[in-house]
Amino acid sequence: MFTHCGSAPRTPRGSHSRPGTLGRRARRPDCPLRRSRLEQLMRRRKLFLGALPIAAALGSLTLAAPVVAVPLEYTSGAPVALRSVPGMDAKSVDRFLELYEKIKDPANGYFSDHDPPVPYHSVETLIVEAPDYGHVTTSEAFSYWIWLEAQYGRVTGEWGPFNEAWESMEEHIIPSAAEQPGNARYNPADPATYADEHDTPQGYPSELEFDVPVGQDPIANELRSTYGNSDVYGMHWLLDVDNRYGFGNCGDGTSSPAYINTFQRGPEESTWETIPHPSCDTFEHGGPNGYVDLFVGDQQYARQWRYTNAPDADARAVQAAYWAHTWATEQGNQSQISATLAKAAKMGDWLRYAMYDKYFKRVGNCVGPSTCPAGSGKNSAHYLMSWYYAWGGGTDGAWAWRIGSSHNHFGYQNPMAAWVLSNVDALEPRSATAVADWDTSFDRQLEFYRWLQSAEGGIAGGATNSWQGRYAQPPAGASTFYGMYYDWQPVYHDPPSNRWFGMQTWSMQRIAELYYATGNAQAGQLLDKWVDWAMANTTVDAANGTWQVPAELGWSGQPDTWNAGSPGANNGLHVTVTSRNQDLGVTAALARTLMYYAAESGDTAARDMAGNLLDAMWAPNNQDDLGISVEESRADYNRFDDRVYVPSGWTGTMPNGDRIDSNSTFTSIRSWYTSDPDYPQVERYLEGGPAPTFRYHRFWAQADIAMAMADFGLLFP
């Protein structure tokens, strides 16, 4: 049986929760799952707790002394005074604070001038990856900001910035009640109207099919009862921070940040093929029906709002809140962030929508839109962190809808957050079944990693309950996980979603934190194999400031069909490293994974490689006035002139007047890009010159580097 430390013997699904227990399990006395951080620090023989020696803390049980903070002053951008933090390596603290101050310096351009400010995706404006412009931002960036401020609170004892980061998120990227009208009219018995997903953009618009059965939403009434309203408390994934596109909000054309969206048209729609559009579509821009009829087919079109949540970002915010709670409590400062912690618990409550099939259909062997049964109760829950949940409705407030997602990528899982939401009192959601749901999700997510671990150690893609996004018949012999079908590239194929090594490091860092915080044996087993593989494919020369980590991966085979009682060895599932690079954010996440693993396991080789990677990134050749950077060549920028599919006969305009029609390209509907100071590099490349090169400063990557420095200082003082 594949169980985690602290489990009672597994009971059959459906009888997991005993009356009155909300699904809680008895914990064995020798299980580290519920160890306090004080006990964990003692176990690791740390010398200090906050500013107090462990012995003094034990004697008084009063943890009221925060770390003393000496203000960091700047002259010509260089730090002249640095803090010393008891119990942390001074060099690591200095590095963290130096980079933190660069990130927070308004002159460096990481944040907008809104009040409260908004983090940009990157300092640079010309950058195309999942976001199509550097001064948009994502829920990912907000979650990293919250995490960064939790680390700052640990180092300084100052928790105002942590609260401010959450307040900015709440104000700017969680829709207000006025921005999601009509939720009170949402009908959980009829959550949304079905539409097929198609393989390519050419399959869109997708016709709404009112006769296809959809399941019941089992948590809506519970959430309404808990919070007294039906307003969703989750982040939309994408903001146009300075209203570069000109949509504004709900057609006003001027307000910012503005909720926008891009991806809508199946797995082959890369960023280069998207048509940006407003999240609140009042038909002020686009065509006669705004942008709605580019994506869905209907008899008539209504002005509407719609938001999409990226569950990994919300879960990361919860994860960050846990560490803030832990460190603030050790300092005696927990009361300063208690209101923010309650909001994090609320976010975790709503995040359960990511656990459900897109149309709340039964999970497992779900084939045929009309023949796969509609779900009832919670048999539509896969209990994983899927690619999204979404919600929308009419701008007149007359109707509303909600969907989950059938597609699950290992890279989005966060069992650390699941453990927090089901075990840490200050962060347990208030709804009646939420703790039990997260408890189940914790087990299911760890099983998911085990099912997907390749023979070499890397983690394969994921699984779907809706093959091809339309409950199609999967290939014969497809491996399954609780009846869901293995997919080596869930959700998007251009590029393949599990080709980027960053998915590995992001996700396994959470596993490493879980291992460190709880001693969970399953997490340790996953890491034993993964760390060996990752280290074998990484080289570092700290003295010269160079290193190579995996960049892209190739996959073959499939996992064994999941058997919880006897997991397979996956001898037919393989991964190869096809290229390497010096991706800064990925390197920081890899270093953090290695160091948390080393701190719990005692693996000195992992510890040393983590330290060497940090030293290499910090070398003088990688330093600049804005932070840490390396040169990146962007051969993919030959796609700036990619054709964007627009159905024949459909015409419209972007807010700046750019025409949208069947001749549109990525740049033609973003003509303002040609005025960007970095565009001449792209233009020369499109005319046959060399690929352009940049030294980018992505917010999330700089934050991850800073946090890696702080983590190393705490874990190895």
C-alpha positions in Angstrom: 0.0 0.0 0.0 1.4 3.4 -1.0 0.7 5.5 2.1 2.4 8.4 3.8 3.8 8.6 7.4 0.9 9.1 9.8 -1.7 7.3 7.8 -4.1 4.9 9.3 -4.6 1.9 7.0 -6.3 3.1 3.8 -10.0 2.6 3.6 -11.9 2.2 0.4 -12.7 5.3 -1.5 -16.0 6.7 -0.3 -15.6 5.5 3.3 -12.4 7.6 3.9 -14.2 10.0 6.2 -15.6 8.8 9.5 -18.6 10.7 10.9 -17.5 13.7 12.8 -13.9 13.5 11.8 -13.9 15.5 8.5 -11.6 12.8 7.2 -8.8 13.4 9.7 -6.5 10.5 10.4 -5.0 9.5 13.7 -1.3 10.4 13.7 1.2 7.9 15.1 3.2 9.3 18.1 6.4 8.7 16.2 5.3 10.4 13.0 7.0 13.7 12.2 4.0 15.1 10.2 2.7 17.3 13.0 6.1 18.2 14.5 6.3 21.8 15.4 9.1 23.8 13.7 10.7 24.1 17.2 11.0 20.4 17.4 12.2 20.2 13.8 14.9 22.8 14.5 16.0 20.8 17.6 16.1 17.7 15.6 18.4 19.3 13.1 20.5 20.8 15.9 20.0 24.4 14.9 21.5 26.8 17.4 19.1 29.6 17.3 15.3 30.2 17.0 14.7 33.7 15.7 16.9 35.7 18.0 16.8 33.3 20.9 19.1 30.4 21.6 17.2 27.1 21.6 17.9 26.6 25.3 16.5 29.9 26.3 13.4 29.3 24.1 12.8 26.0 25.8 13.3 27.6 29.2 10.8 30.4 28.7 8.6 29.1 25.9 8.4 32.8 24.9 9.4 33.5 21.3 8.8 37.3 21.4 12.2 38.6 20.2 12.3 39.3 16.5 15.5 39.4 14.5 17.0 42.9 15.0 17.1 44.7 11.7 19.7 47.3 10.7 18.4 49.4 7.8 20.1 48.7 4.5 21.4 52.0 3.0 22.5 52.4 -0.6 25.1 54.5 -2.2 25.3 54.3 -6.0 23.2 51.1 -5.8 25.8 49.3 -3.6 24.9 48.1 -0.1 27.0 49.7 2.6 25.5 48.0 5.6 24.2 44.5 5.9 22.2 42.7 8.6 23.5 39.9 10.7 20.9 37.3 11.6 21.5 34.8 14.4 21.2 31.2 13.2 21.8 32.1 9.5 25.0 32.1 7.5 26.0 35.8 7.1 27.1 35.5 3.5 23.8 34.1 2.5 21.9 36.7 4.4 23.9 39.5 2.7 23.2 38.1 -0.7 19.5 37.8 0.0 19.2 41.3 1.2 21.3 42.7 -1.6 19.2 41.1 -4.3 16.0 41.9 -2.4 16.8 45.5 -2.3 17.5 45.5 -6.0 14.1 43.9 -6.7 12.3 46.4 -4.4 14.2 49.5 -5.6 11.6 51.5 -7.7 14.3 52.8 -10.0 15.0 49.2 -11.2 11.6 48.7 -12.7 10.4 45.4 -11.2 7.1 47.0 -10.0 4.5 49.3 -11.4 3.7 52.7 -9.8 0.2 51.5 -8.7 -0.7 51.8 -5.1 -0.2 49.1 -3.9 2.3 48.2 -6.6 2.1 45.3 -9.1 5.1 43.1 -10.0 5.8 43.0 -13.8 6.6 39.7 -15.4 10.0 41.1 -16.2 11.8 44.4 -16.1 12.3 44.2 -19.9 9.2 44.8 -22.1 10.1 42.8 -25.1 9.8 39.2 -24.0 7.6 36.4 -25.2 7.0 33.2 -23.4 3.7 32.3 -21.7 3.1 36.0 -21.2 3.4 37.8 -24.5 4.8 41.1 -23.1 7.1 41.9 -20.2 4.9 44.4 -18.6 1.9 42.1 -18.2 2.0 40.1 -15.1 0.7 36.7 -13.8 -0.6 35.1 -10.7 2.7 33.3 -10.7 4.5 36.7 -10.1 2.2 37.6 -7.3 2.8 34.3 -5.6 6.5 34.7 -5.8 6.3 38.2 -4.4 4.3 36.9 -1.4 6.9 34.1 -0.9 9.8 36.7 -1.2 8.2 38.8 1.5 7.8 35.8 3.8 11.5 35.3 3.5 12.1 39.0 4.2 10.0 38.7 7.3 12.1 35.7 8.4 15.3 37.6 8.0 14.2 41.0 9.5 11.2 40.4 11.6 9.3 42.9 9.5 5.9 41.6 8.3 4.3 44.7 6.8 5.7 43.9 3.3 4.2 40.4 3.5 0.8 41.8 4.3 1.2 44.4 1.6 2.0 41.8 -1.1 -1.2 39.9 -0.2 -3.2 43.1 -0.2 -1.9 44.0 -3.6 -2.8 40.6 -4.9 -6.3 40.9 -3.4 -6.9 44.3 -4.9 -5.4 43.8 -8.4 -5.7 40.1 -9.4 -8.5 38.6 -7.4 -11.7 40.0 -9.0 -13.9 42.0 -6.7 -17.6 41.4 -6.2 -18.3 44.1 -8.7 -16.0 42.5 -11.2 -17.8 39.1 -11.1 -21.5 40.0 -10.9 -24.2 37.4 -11.0 -22.5 34.7 -8.9 -25.6 34.6 -6.7 -27.5 33.2 -9.7 -25.0 30.4 -10.3 -26.8 27.1 -10.3 -24.6 24.2 -8.9 -26.9 21.7 -10.5 -26.1 23.1 -14.0 -22.6 24.5 -13.7 -21.7 25.2 -17.4 -22.7 24.4 -21.0 -20.5 21.8 -22.7 -18.2 22.6 -25.7 -15.5 20.4 -27.3 -11.9 21.3 -27.1 -10.2 21.0 -30.5 -6.7 20.0 -31.5 -5.8 23.2 -33.3 -7.0 26.8 -33.5 -8.6 26.0 -36.8 -11.3 24.0 -34.9 -12.6 27.2 -33.2 -15.1 28.6 -32.5 -16.4 25.5 -30.7 -20.1 25.1 -30.7 -21.9 25.0 -27.3 -23.8 21.7 -26.9 -26.7 22.2 -24.5 -27.8 18.5 -24.7 -24.5 17.1 -23.3 -25.0 16.1 -19.7 -22.8 17.9 -17.1 -22.5 17.0 -13.4 -23.3 18.7 -10.2 -21.0 21.1 -8.4 -20.7 19.6 -4.9 -18.9 22.5 -3.2 -20.7 25.7 -4.3 -23.4 25.6 -1.6 -20.8 24.8 1.0 -18.6 27.7 0.0 -21.6 30.1 -0.1 -22.7 29.0 3.4 -19.2 29.4 4.8 -18.5 32.9 3.4 -22.0 34.4 3.1 -21.7 35.0 -0.7 -20.7 33.3 -3.9 -17.8 35.5 -5.0 -14.8 33.3 -6.0 -11.7 34.0 -4.0 -8.9 33.1 -6.4 -6.5 34.8 -8.7 -7.1 35.3 -12.4 -3.9 34.3 -14.1 -3.0 37.4 -16.3 -3.1 41.2 -16.0 -2.1 43.9 -18.5 -0.4 46.0 -15.8 -0.2 49.4 -17.6 -3.1 48.8 -20.1 -0.7 48.3 -23.0 -3.4 46.7 -25.0 -5.9 49.4 -24.2 -8.8 47.2 -23.2 -9.1 48.7 -19.7 -11.7 46.9 -17.6 -15.1 46.1 -18.9 -14.6 48.2 -22.0 -13.6 51.5 -20.3 -10.4 51.5 -22.3 -8.3 53.3 -19.6 -8.2 51.6 -16.2 -5.3 49.5 -15.1 -4.2 46.9 -14.2 -6.6 45.3 -16.7 -7.8 41.7 -16.7 -7.0 40.0 -20.0 -6.6 36.5 -21.4 -4.8 34.9 -24.4 -5.0 31.1 -24.6 -8.4 29.7 -25.6 -8.0 27.4 -28.6 -6.6 24.0 -27.9 -3.1 22.5 -27.3 -1.5 23.7 -30.5 -2.3 27.4 -29.8 1.1 28.7 -28.8 1.6 32.2 -27.4 2.6 33.2 -31.0 -0.9 32.2 -32.2 -3.1 33.8 -29.5 -5.5 36.7 -29.9 -5.4 38.8 -26.7 -8.8 39.8 -25.4 -10.4 41.4 -22.4 -11.6 39.2 -19.5 -14.7 41.4 -19.3 -16.0 41.6 -22.9 -18.5 44.4 -23.4 -18.1 44.3 -27.2 -16.3 47.6 -27.2 -13.4 46.1 -29.1 -12.9 43.2 -31.5 -15.8 42.4 -33.8 -19.6 42.9 -33.5 -19.6 40.3 -30.7 -16.4 41.4 -29.2 -14.0 38.5 -29.1 -16.5 35.9 -27.8 -17.4 34.4 -31.2 -13.7 33.6 -32.0 -13.9 31.0 -29.3 -17.4 29.7 -28.9 -20.3 29.2 -31.3 -23.8 30.2 -30.2 -27.1 31.4 -31.6 -26.6 34.8 -29.9 -23.9 36.3 -27.9 -24.0 38.1 -24.5 -21.7 40.6 -23.0 -19.8 38.7 -20.4 -16.9 38.4 -17.9 -14.7 35.3 -17.5 -11.6 34.5 -15.4 -9.2 31.6 -15.4 -7.2 30.5 -12.3 -3.7 28.9 -12.4 -3.9 26.6 -9.5 -0.1 26.3 -9.1 0.1 30.0 -8.3 -2.7 29.9 -5.7 -1.1 26.9 -4.1 2.3 28.6 -4.0 0.7 31.5 -2.2 -0.6 29.1 0.4 2.8 27.5 0.6 4.4 30.9 1.2 1.8 31.7 3.8 2.7 28.5 5.7 6.4 29.6 5.9 5.3 33.1 7.0 3.2 31.6 9.7 6.1 29.3 10.8 8.7 32.0 10.9 6.5 34.7 12.4 5.3 32.3 15.1 8.9 31.6 16.0 9.6 35.3 16.4 6.4 35.9 18.4 5.0 37.9 15.5 2.2 35.7 14.3 -0.5 38.2 15.3 0.9 40.6 12.8 -0.1 38.3 9.9 -3.1 36.4 11.3 -5.6 38.3 9.0 -3.5 37.4 6.0 -3.3 33.8 7.0 -7.1 33.6 7.2 -7.2 34.9 3.6 -4.7 32.2 2.5 -7.0 29.5 4.1 -9.9 31.0 2.2 -8.0 30.9 -1.0 -7.2 27.2 -0.3 -11.0 26.6 0.2 -11.8 27.9 -3.3 -8.8 26.2 -4.8 -10.7 22.9 -4.5 -12.3 23.7 -7.8 -9.1 22.6 -9.4 -9.8 19.1 -8.1 -12.8 18.6 -10.4 -13.3 17.4 -13.9 -14.0 20.3 -16.3 -17.7 19.5 -16.5 -18.1 17.7 -13.2 -18.3 14.4 -15.0 -17.4 11.1 -13.3 -13.7 10.6 -13.0 -12.3 7.4 -14.5 -13.0 5.7 -17.9 -14.8 8.7 -19.1 -15.3 8.3 -22.8 -17.9 10.1 -24.9 -19.4 13.5 -24.1 -22.9 12.1 -23.9 -22.1 8.6 -22.6 -19.7 9.5 -19.8 -21.9 9.9 -16.8 -22.5 13.2 -15.2 -20.9 13.3 -11.7 -22.8 13.4 -8.5 -21.5 14.1 -5.0 -17.7 14.1 -5.3 -17.2 11.3 -7.8 -16.2 14.1 -10.3 -13.2 14.9 -8.2 -9.7 13.6 -9.2 -8.2 15.4 -6.2 -5.2 16.7 -8.2 -4.2 20.2 -9.0 -5.4 20.5 -12.5 -4.4 23.0 -15.1 -7.1 25.6 -14.2 -10.5 26.3 -12.9 -12.6 29.1 -14.4 -15.7 31.0 -13.8 -17.7 33.6 -15.6 -21.1 35.2 -16.3 -23.1 38.0 -17.8 -22.1 41.6 -17.3 -25.8 42.2 -16.4 -25.5 39.8 -13.5 -28.2 37.5 -14.8 -26.2 34.3 -15.1 -23.0 32.6 -14.1 -21.0 29.5 -14.7 -18.0 27.5 -13.3 -15.8 24.7 -14.6 -12.9 22.7 -13.3 -10.3 21.0 -15.5 -9.9 17.4 -16.7 -6.2 17.8 -17.4 -3.5 17.2 -14.7 0.2 18.0 -15.1 2.6 16.8 -12.4 4.3 20.2 -12.6 1.2 21.9 -11.0 1.0 19.6 -8.0 1.7 20.9 -4.6 1.4 18.3 -1.8 3.2 20.8 0.5 0.2 23.1 0.2 -2.2 20.1 0.5 -0.5 19.1 3.7 -0.7 22.6 5.1 -4.4 23.0 4.3 -5.2 19.7 6.0 -2.8 19.9 9.0 -2.0 23.4 10.1 -4.7 25.0 12.2 -4.0 28.6 11.2 -4.4 27.7 7.5 -7.2 25.1 7.6 -10.1 26.2 5.4 -13.4 26.9 7.1 -15.7 24.9 4.9 -17.1 21.7 6.3 -15.4 19.2 3.9 -12.4 21.2 2.9 -9.9 19.7 5.3 -11.0 16.2 4.3 -10.7 17.1 0.6 -7.1 18.4 1.1 -6.2 15.4 3.1 -7.4 13.1 0.2 -5.6 15.4 -2.3 -2.4 15.1 -0.3 -2.4 11.3 -0.7 -3.5 11.4 -4.3 -0.8 13.9 -5.4 2.0 11.8 -3.9 0.6 8.8 -5.7 0.6 10.8 -8.9 4.3 11.6 -8.6 5.1 8.0 -7.9 3.0 6.8 -10.9 4.9 9.2 -13.2 8.5 8.7 -12.0 10.6 7.4 -14.9 13.2 4.7 -14.7 15.8 7.4 -14.7 14.1 9.5 -12.0 12.5 12.4 -13.9 8.8 12.9 -13.6 6.6 12.4 -16.7 3.7 14.6 -17.8 0.4 13.7 -16.3 -3.1 12.4 -16.9 -6.5 13.5 -18.3 -10.1 12.5 -17.6 -11.0 13.9 -21.0 -8.9 12.6 -23.9 -8.3 15.4 -26.4 -10.5 17.7 -24.3 -13.7 16.1 -25.6 -13.9 12.8 -23.8 -12.6 11.0 -26.9 -11.5 7.4 -27.1 -7.8 7.2 -25.9 -5.2 5.1 -27.7 -5.5 1.4 -27.0 -3.3 0.3 -24.1 -3.0 3.7 -22.6 -1.8 3.6 -19.0 -4.2 4.8 -16.4 -4.2 6.5 -13.0 -7.6 6.0 -11.2 -9.1 5.6 -14.7 -7.5 8.7 -16.1 -5.3 8.4 -19.2 -1.5 9.0 -19.3 -0.6 12.1 -21.4 3.1 12.8 -21.8 2.3 16.5 -22.8 -0.8 17.6 -21.0 -2.7 20.7 -22.1 -0.3 22.2 -24.6 1.9 20.8 -27.4 3.7 23.9 -28.9 6.1 23.4 -27.2 5.4 20.1 -25.4 4.3 21.0 -21.8 6.8 18.6 -20.2 9.8 19.4 -22.3 11.0 22.3 -20.1 13.1 21.1 -17.1 11.7 24.0 -15.1 8.6 22.0 -14.5 10.7 19.4 -12.8 12.5 21.9 -10.5 9.4 23.9 -9.6 7.4 20.8 -8.6 10.2 18.9 -6.9 11.1 21.9 -4.8 7.7 21.5 -3.2 8.4 17.8 -2.6 11.7 18.7 -1.0 10.1 21.3 1.3 7.5 18.7 2.3 10.3 16.2 3.0 12.1 18.8 5.2 9.1 20.0 7.0 7.5 16.5 7.8 10.1 13.8 7.1 7.5 12.2 4.8 9.0 8.9 3.6 7.3 8.9 0.2 8.7 12.4 -0.6 12.1 11.1 0.4 11.9 8.1 -1.9 10.8 10.3 -4.8 13.7 12.7 -4.2 16.3 9.9 -3.7 15.9 8.9 -7.4 15.2 12.4 -8.8 18.1 14.1 -7.1 20.6 11.4 -8.4 19.2 12.0 -12.0 19.2 15.8 -11.8 22.7 16.0 -10.3 24.1 13.5 -12.9 22.9 16.0 -15.6 24.2 19.2 -14.0 27.7 20.6 -14.0 29.0 23.7 -12.2 32.2 25.7 -12.1 31.6 28.1 -9.2 34.9 29.9 -9.5 34.2 31.0 -13.1 30.5 31.6 -12.6 29.4 29.0 -15.2 27.2 26.0 -15.0 24.9 23.8 -17.1 21.5 22.4 -16.0 19.0 20.5 -18.1 17.0 22.7 -20.4 14.8 20.4 -22.5 13.8 16.8 -22.0 12.7 14.0 -24.3 10.2 11.3 -23.3 9.4 7.8 -24.4 7.2 5.0 -23.3 4.6 5.2 -20.6 4.2 4.4 -16.9 2.7 1.1 -15.6 -1.0 1.4 -14.9 -1.3 2.5 -11.3 -1.8 0.0 -8.6 -1.8 1.6 -5.2 -1.1 -1.6 -3.4 1.8 -2.6 -5.7 3.2 0.4 -7.7 5.0 -0.6 -10.9 8.7 0.0 -11.5 8.0 2.0 -14.7 10.8 0.2 -16.6 9.2 1.2 -19.9 9.1 5.0 -19.1 12.2 6.9 -20.0 13.6 10.5 -20.1 16.6 11.9 -21.8 18.2 15.4 -21.4 18.3 16.8 -24.9 19.8 20.2 -24.2 21.3 22.2 -21.3 21.6 25.9 -20.5 22.1 28.4 -17.6 18.4 29.3 -17.0 18.6 31.3 -13.8 15.2 30.6 -12.3 15.4 26.9 -13.0 18.9 26.9 -11.5 17.6 28.6 -8.3 14.7 26.1 -8.0 17.1 23.2 -8.5 19.4 24.5 -5.8 16.5 24.9 -3.4 15.4 21.4 -4.1 18.8 20.0 -3.5 19.4 22.0 -0.3 16.0 21.1 1.3 16.7 17.4 0.4 20.2 17.6 1.8 19.0 19.3 5.1 16.7 16.4 5.8 18.6 13.5 4.3 22.2 14.5 5.2 23.3 14.2 1.6 26.5 16.3 1.5 26.9 16.0 -2.3 23.5 17.6 -2.8 24.3 20.3 -0.3 27.6 21.1 -2.0 26.1 21.2 -5.4 23.4 23.6 -4.2 26.0 25.8 -2.7 28.2 25.8 -5.8 25.2 26.7 -8.0 24.5 29.7 -5.8 28.1 30.7 -5.9 28.2 30.4 -9.6 25.1 32.5 -10.1 26.6 35.1 -7.7 29.9 35.4 -9.6 30.8 38.9 -10.8 30.2 38.1 -14.5 26.6 37.4 -13.7 25.9 40.6 -11.6 24.5 43.8 -12.9 22.7 46.8 -11.5 19.3 45.1 -11.7 20.2 41.7 -10.2 21.5 38.5 -11.7 21.5 37.9 -15.5 23.0 35.7 -18.1 22.9 36.1 -21.9 20.0 34.3 -23.6 19.8 33.7 -27.3 16.2 33.7 -28.6 16.0 31.7 -31.8 12.3 31.3 -31.3 11.8 35.0 -32.0 11.6 34.1 -35.7 7.9 33.6 -34.8 7.2 37.3 -34.4 5.7 37.1 -37.8 3.7 33.9 -37.2 0.3 33.9 -38.8 -2.6 34.0 -36.2 -5.6 32.0 -37.2 -8.8 34.0 -37.7 -11.8 32.4 -39.3 -12.5 33.5 -42.9 -14.8 36.5 -42.9 -14.3 37.4 -39.3 -13.0 41.0 -38.9 -12.4 43.3 -36.0 -10.0 45.7 -34.4 -7.7 45.8 -31.4 -8.2 48.9 -29.2 -5.3 50.7 -30.9 -6.9 50.1 -34.3 -4.8 47.1 -35.4 -7.0 45.1 -37.8 -7.9 41.5 -36.9 -8.6 39.3 -39.9 -7.4 36.2 -41.7 -4.1 37.9 -42.6 -3.2 38.8 -39.0 0.1 37.9 -37.5 1.5 38.0 -34.0 3.0 41.4 -34.6 0.3 42.9 -36.7 -2.2 42.8 -33.8 0.5 44.1 -31.5 1.9 46.8 -33.7 3.2 48.7 -30.7 5.9 46.1 -30.4 7.7 47.6 -33.4 8.3 50.7 -31.3 10.0 48.8 -28.5 13.7 49.7 -28.1 14.7 46.1 -28.4 12.6 45.4 -31.5 15.4 46.3 -34.0 17.2 43.1 -32.9 14.1 41.1 -33.7 13.7 42.9 -37.0 17.3 42.1 -38.1 16.8 38.5 -37.2 13.6 38.3 -39.3 15.6 39.7 -42.2 18.2 37.0 -41.9 20.5 38.2 -39.2 21.6 36.4 -36.1 19.2 35.4 -33.3 18.8 38.3 -30.8 20.3 38.0 -27.4 19.1 39.5 -24.1 19.9 39.6 -20.4 16.4 39.3 -18.9 15.3 40.0 -15.4 12.2 38.0 -14.8 10.6 38.8 -11.5 10.0 35.2 -10.5 13.6 34.2 -11.3 15.1 37.0 -9.3 12.9 36.3 -6.4 13.8 32.6 -6.5 17.5 33.4 -6.6 17.1 35.6 -3.6 15.1 33.0 -1.7 17.6 30.3 -2.5 20.3 32.4 -0.8 18.2 32.9 2.3 17.2 29.2 2.4 20.8 28.1 2.2 21.7 30.4 5.1 19.0 29.0 7.3 19.5 25.3 6.4 23.3 25.4 6.7 24.2 28.2 9.1 
